[in-house]
């Protein structure tokens, strides 16, 4: 082997040896955040609670906390925001148990070995467990994820999420059932937004949803032609 060629491949051989000796991480990247994003993008395919919902929850939770002058642990918020609905998808789904509880139980299986600081895993579990509007968050990261998630059920985006679930073949949900889901969200969600900044966002989003429902009723003979 000539010396220039040997010098060229030596670093590659060394890197390959190190990679072979190291334990396999959960994600094919040393950046755990990139791994979490890739996992969400690849696996969370649902128009109501898929990857785009994760993006919005993370961004809105940060906005709300900043408005309230609250400092969050961004490692906890990031992991919980992107993985809070993981148990709504296979292979983690368990239809007999609330997806919040399942997600909290299994989230370590995708974060362990990824580079995520595992001393923070219990805070991630808590945020995932209480992210739904009907749950009661405690820590700041859990509170702002909870409120961001609740607000995402309201407003124009709340309409888009629910109507995107309508089965075009007349299955479940059909359009009337989707509207019933929107009405249920309108009745239940606003009172469960808990932070000052979150509550300040409620009137606008509530009004958007109310206007959509009123317009829809007017244009469909009180939903009879929907």
N, C-alpha and C positions, 0 to 999 in steps of 0.2 A: 504494500500500500504506500503510495507516495505521501510525503509529509504534508503538503497543502491539503490533500483530500482528507487525511487523518485528522488534521486540525479542524477541518470544517465539520466533520460528523461527530467528533468527540463530545461537544456539548449536547447534541441530540441524543446520543447513547446514554449519557449521564441523566438527562431529563427523563428518558424512558424508564431507566432503572429506578429512579425515585418514584415515578408514578406507579410502577408495578408493585413497589414495596409498600406504598401508602394505602390506608383503608379507603374504600370507595365511598365518596360523599353521596348524600341524597340527591344533589344536583350536579350536573357536569360543568361546574364553574366554581372558582374560588370566591365569587361574590354572591353571598347568600341572597341578597335582595334580587339580583338578576335571576337567580334560580327560582325564587318564589314567583316573580313575575312570569317567567317562562312556564312554570307549572300552571299558574292561573290561566294564562293565554292558551295553553295547549288543552287543558282539561275542562275548564269551566265554560261550557258552551250552552248558554241559556240566555234568552233576551231579557229576562227579568232579574236573574241573580247570577249572571256570568261575569266575565272579565271586566266589561265596561262598568258594571255596578261596583266592582272592587275599586276601580280607579276613582270613581266619584266619591265613594265612602271615605277613602283615604284623604282625598283633597278637601272634602267638606269638613271632615273631622278636624283637620289642621286649621282650616279657616275659622271654625267655631271656637276652638281653643285660643287662637290668636286674638280673636275679638274679645274674649273673656280674660285675656292676659294670663292664661294658664299655660305652664310649661309641661309638655308631654314627653314621655320616653318614646322617641320616634322608632326605635327598634321594635318595641311592643306594638305600637300603633300600626306600623307597616305590616308586620307579620299577621296581626289580627285582621286588619282591613282586607288583605288579599286572600286570607284563608278562612274567614269566618263562615262562609257558606260551603266549605269543601265537602261536608257530609250530605250535601244535596246532589252529589255526583258520585258515580262509581269510580273506584272500588270502595269508597268510604261510606256510601249511603246505607242507612238502616231505616227502613220505612216504618218500623215499629217504635222509634224513639225520636224525639225532637232533634232536628239537625244541629241545633246549638249545642246540645249536650254531647252528641256524638263527635262533633268537630272539636270540642274542648278536650275530649278524651283521646282523640287520635292525632291531634296536630303535631305532637312530638315526633311522630313517625316520619314526617317529611322534613322537619327542621333539624333533627338530630344528625350530626355529621355534615351539615350544610355550611357551617361557619357561623350560624346564629348563636348568640351568647345564651346558652341553655339555662343559665341562672335566672333568666327572665321568662322562662316558659310558663310558670304559674300565672304571671300577669297576662300573658297571651291567652291562656286557657280561660281566665276570668272574663276577659273582654269578649271572647267568642261565645262563652256561655250566656252572656247577658246582652248580646247585640240586638235581639229582637225587641220591638217596642213594648211588648208585654212583660219583659224582664226588668229587673232592678239593678242597674250597674252601681258599682261602688267606687273604684279607682278612677282617676281622671281619664286614662286611656279608654277604659270601658265606657265611661259616660259619653265621651265625644264620639266614639264609634257608634254607640247606641243611638244617639241623636241624629248623626249623619244618616244612619240606616233608616231611621224612622222618617226623616224628611224626604228620603228617596222614594217613599211610597206616596208622596203627595205631589201636587203641582203637575206641570206638563209631563215631567219625566215619570211620575207615578202612573199617569194615564198610558204613556208609551209602554211601560213595563208590563202592565196588566193586559192591555189590548194585544200585545205581541204574543201572549200565551194562547189566544183563541185558536182552536183547532179548525183549520179551513175545511175539514171534512165533516164538521158538525158534531165532533166528539166533545170531550170535556177539557176545558170549559168552552161553551159556545158563547156568543156575544152577550146574551142576557146575563149569563152567570158571571162573565167578566165585569159587566156593569155592577152587578151585585157586590163583587169584590171591591170595586172602587168605592161604592157607597159605604161598605164596611170599613175600609181604610179611612174614609172621611169622618166617620163617626167615632172611631177608636184611636186613631194615631195622634191627632193633634194634642190631646191632653197628656200624652205620654212622652212628649219632647220636654226634657228636664232642665237643660242648661239655659242660662240667660240668653246667650247668643242664639241657641237653637230655637227658643221660644220667640225670639224676635223675627225669625224666618217663617214661622208658622202662618201668620195672617196672609202673606202673599201667596204661599203655596196652597193654602186652603182655598183661597179665593179662585185660584186657577182651576183647581179640581171642581169646585162648585160651579164655575162658569161652564166648564166642559159638560158636566152632567146636565145642566139646565139647557144648554144649546142642543145637546143630543136628544133630550126629551122633546124639545120643540120641533126638531127636524125629523123625528121618527114617530110622530103621533103618540107621544108619551111612551115610547119604546115599543109600541105594538108592531111597528114595521121594521124593527131592528133585525 
